Amino acid sequence: MLLHHSIKKLLQPITCSNLCGAIISTSKIDGKRFLANVAKKQKFKDSKDRKFIDWRRIRVKAGKGGAGCVSFFRAANIAKGGPDGGDGGDGGHVIFQADHAVRTLEPIRNAYVGKNGVQGTSRYRKGQRGKDLIVKVPLGTVFKMDNEIIADLDKQDESFIACRGGLGGNGNASFVTGSNRLPREATDGTLGEEKRLEAEMQTIADVGLVGFPNAGKSTLLRALSRAKPAVAAYPFTTRNPHVGVIEYDDYMQIAVADIPGLVVGAHKNVGLGHSFLRHIERCRALLYVIDASDDELCHQLDALHYELEQYQQGLSTRSPAVVANKMDLPQATENIHRLKEMTNLQVIAVSAEYKENIQNLKDLIRNLLKY
């Protein structure tokens, strides 16, 4: 009888409602998978298009001190012991420390709160002090409050206490006097300091690549390092600085920044304007990157020199060399001879696309910085 019922159930015809229910159930599962895939792709895209962050506004609050304890000693043979309430622990500081391994302010959060101190306990035991919160920042980070510089971290492991933790409260054992042998009072810990700071990177890289749009700066950075800035056959591909690291055989590392393309009139805030030149100002040395296949490459160099000088006098002196890129294109060899005749700067010809003469460029960069 049971076997007959099972066979009858299997042979039951599929109705329209059953079929629609199965389709809807399947579509829900597929929809969830689709949304998950979209979110995964968007997360990957966001990680690729991540911006270079060189400025942050940060709210910092240190830990609060722990409260004091009201307690009286009790033991089997001591009916009425004296006060033994311990003090509270101090709150933890918030400390910023310079670290060469950190290259950008991107991992820095918008708010930091220190650890609170622990309340005191009986038998004169003081509460544990709140652990200091140490935040690593790039070398050359400047901290400002109300537009005034309060710290400049330009050395490895240099640090400053942004906010100090509150003091721990006193237990009742601290209030014993000749006239008050059994105090029943204790104090709360004080609040930690709270500030609103601005963190700004004064130096974003050792060397900055300066040039007009579509000069091949991003391709050159790819050839020099493992950085992967966007590369395309149209101008203004780079909208934010990208920093790559050149690694040498003796483990020396030099940071190189691909700066967004300059336009004529940048010192008047044309194009990316002052935001571009602000990035330029934060590089220790500069390299002009010229499109060697352009017949107007001499005018390119003059225009770059002029824009830097108009923005800040003496800024162009940070660039002692010119990188003539795209040497694999026609007319490049002929144009490079004219460039060498009209400038006293050192000229090095490379092809970033095919990685030709890149090693000589790496050696030049190291010699410029005297590493």
N, C-alpha and C positions, 0 to 999 in steps of 0.2 A: 504493500500500500504506500509506504514511504517512497519507494523507488518510482512508482507511478506518478506520485505528486511532483517529484523533482523533475521528471521528464516533461510533464505537462507545463511546468513553470518555464523550462528552457525553450519549449516550443511556442510559448505565448507570443503573439505578434507584437511588434514594436509600434507603439502608438505615437502620434505626432507630439503629444505633451512630453513623453519620455525622451524622444529624440531632441526636442528643443531644450529640455533641461540639461541633457548631456552636452549639447553645443554651448550653452551659456556657461556651464561649469568649466568647460575647456577654455572658453574665451577669457574667463576671469583669470585662469592660471597663466595663459599666454600674455594677458595684459600686465600682470604683475612682473612676469619675466621681462617684458618689453620695457617697463618703467625702470626696472633694476638695471637693465643694460644701458638705458639712456643716462641714468644717474652715474653709472660707472664710467661711461664715455665722457660725460661732462666733467667728472672729477679728474680724469686723465688730461682733458683739454685745459682745465684750470691750472693743473700743475705745470703744463707746458707754457701757458701764457702768464705765468706768475710774474708779477712786477718786481723790479728792484726797489726795495724800500730803504730810503736813506733819511727819513724823518718820521718821528713818532711823537704823539702827545700821550703822556702816561700819567695815570693817577696812582700814587704810591701811599700806602698806609702801613705803618709799623704795628707790631703786635701790642696788645694791651697787657699791662702788668697783672699778675695774679693777685687775688684778694688774700688778706691775712686771715688767720684762723683764731677763733675763740675756743679755747680748750683748757681743761684743768686736769692735772695729773691724778690718776686713780690707780691704786694697786691693792692687793689683798691685805697688806699690813699697814697701808696708809689710807686713812679714811678721807682726809681732806688735803690733797696735794695742792701745790701752787699752780699758777697759770703756766701752761706750756705750749700755747698756740704759736706756730711758726709763721714766718713771713712768706708772702707770695713771691713767686719767681718773676724776674723782669721779662718784659716782652722782647721778642726778637727784632733785630734791625733789618732793614731792607738795604742791600748793598749791591752796587753795580761795579763789575770788574771787567777790565779790558782783556780780550783774548784774541790772539792772532788767528785762531781757527774760525772765528765768526766773521763772515764777510758782509753781512747785511743786517738791517734792523728788522727783517721780516719775521724772525721767530720771537721778537719782543712783543709781549702782550700789551693791551691798553691799560691794564690795571694789575697791581701787585699788592698783596696783603701779607704782612708778616705773621708769624706764629705768636699766639698769646702765651703768657706765662701761666704756670700751673698754681693753683691755690695752695697755700701752706697747710700743714696738717699738725696733728698733736705731737708731743714730745720734741718740740722745738725744730721740727723738720721743715726746712724751707722748700717751697715749691720749685719745680724744675724750671729753669730759664727757657723761654721760647727760642727755638733754633733760628739762627739768622738765615734770611733768604738771600742767596747770592745769585745775581742775574748776570750772565756773560753778555758783553756787548763788543762790537768791533773796535779795533784800535783807532784812535782819532775821533772817538765819539765825544761830543760836547753836550753838556746838560745846561739848560737855561730855565730860569724861573722869573717871570715878569720881565722877559727880554734881557735879563742879566745872566751872564755866564757864571755858574756856581761850581763847575767842575769840567776839567779837560783831561780825558784819559788817553794819553798819547804814548804810553809805555806798556809793555807786556806785564800783565798781572797787577797793574795799577788799579786802585779801587777807591771809592768814596762812599760814605754812609749817606744815602739819600734821606732816610727817615730813621730816627732813633726810637727804639722800643720804650714803652712806658715802664715806670718803676713799679716793683711789686709792693703791695700793701703790707702794713705792719700787723703782726699777730698781737694777741693780748699780752704776751710775755714781754713785749717791748714797752708796755705802758705801766709796768710795776714801779711804784714810787713808795717813799716812806709813809705817805698818808693814804695811799691806795694800794693795798696789798693784793686785792682780788679784782683787777680790772676786767670788765666784761665788754670791752670794746675792741674792735679791729677796724682797719681801714681797707678800702678797696684799692686796687692797683690803678695807677694813672693811665690815661689813654696814650697810645703811641702817636707820634707825629704823622700828619697827613699833608701831602703836597701834590700839586699838579705841575709836572715837569714837561719840558720839551727836549727830546733827544735828537741830535742831528749829527750826521757823519761829516766831519771835516775832510776826511780822506777816504774816498771810496775805492781807490786802486793805486797801485804804484805807477802805472802807465795808462794814459788815456789815448784812444785812437780818435783823431779829429779829422773830419772830412765832410765833403758835401754829400747829399743823399745819393745812394746807389754807387758809391765809390768802392764798395766791396769790403767795408769794415767788418760786417758780421761774418762774411766768409773768411776773412783774415783771422778773426778771433777763433773760429772753428778750427782753422789750420794750426793755430798756436796752442790751443788748449782743448779741453774736453767739453767746453761750453757749447750749447746748442741754441744760439739765437736764431730767430726766424730769418730765412733768406728767400728773396723773391726778386723778379726782374722788374720791379717798379720802385720809385723813391718812397722814402719815409716808411720802410718796412719796420725799422726799429723806432719805437715810441718811448721806450724806457731803457736805461742803461743795463747792459748785461756784463757781468764780471766773470772772467775765466782765469784759471791759474796755470801758469807755465811751470812745468816741473822739470828740473835739471837732474843730471845723473848723480850729483852729489847731494840730492834731496833739497836743494834750494828751491823755493817757490816764490814766484813774482805774480802779483795780481794785475791783470790787464782788463780795462773797461772798454766796451763798445759803446761809444756815446752817440745819442741820436743825431741824425744828419743836420749840419749847419746850413743856413740859408743867408743870402746877402741881406743885411739889415738886422741881423740877430741882436746886435747891441742896442737896437731901438725896440726890442721885444717883438720883432717880426718872426713868424713861424713859431717854433718852440722857444725862441727868444731867450729870456733870462733864465728859464728853467734849464735849458741846455747849457748855458754858460756857467750856471751854478755847479753843474756836474764837472765841467772842465776845471773849474777853480779848485776842486777837491782831489785832483790827481797830482802826484809828485812830479811827474814828467809827462810830456805829450809827444805824440808822433803824428805828423801830418800824413794822411792817407790820400793819395792822388790817383785818379783814373788815368793810367798812362796811355790809353788808347784815345783819349780826348785831345784834339788839337789845341784846345784852350787850356792845357794843364798849367801853363805858366800863370795865366790869369787866376786859376783856381788857387794857387799858392799865395799870390798877392792878396786875394780876397780873404782867405783864411787868416793871414797875418794881420790884415787891417781890422777884421771883426774882433779878434782877441785883444788887440791894442786899444780899440775904442771902448771895449767893456772894462778893461783893467790894464793900466799901463804896466808893461813888463811881463804880462802874462804869456806873450809869444816867445819869450826867452826860455820857457820850459821845453820848447820843442827844438832840439838840436839836429833833427834828422827828418828826412822825407821818405816815406815808403811809396814807391811807384808800383801800384798794383795793376793787375790784368795785363801782364807782359806777354801773355799768350795770344792777345788779340792783334790784328793788323795795325800798323802805324806806331805801335808802342815803342819799338826799338829806335825809330827815328825821333820820336818825341822826347825820349829820355835823354838824348844827347843835347837837345835844346834846353831841357830843364837843368842839366848839370852846368851849362854855360851861364845861366842867368841867376844861379843861387850859390851862396857859399855854404849852405847846409849840406850835410852828408846825405847822399841819395843812395838808397838800396832798392834794387829792382826785384820784385817777387811776382809769383803767380799763385795767389791763394787757392784758386780753383784746383790747380794741379800740384800744389804744395812744393813749388819750385823755389829754392833759396830760402826756405823757411828757417832752416837751422842757423844760417848766417844772421837772419833777423833776430832770432832768439839770443845769439851771442851779443849782438849789438845792444839789445835791450838790457842785458845784464851789465854790459860795460857802461851804459849810460847811468845806471843806478849805483855803479861801483860796488857791486856785490861780489 
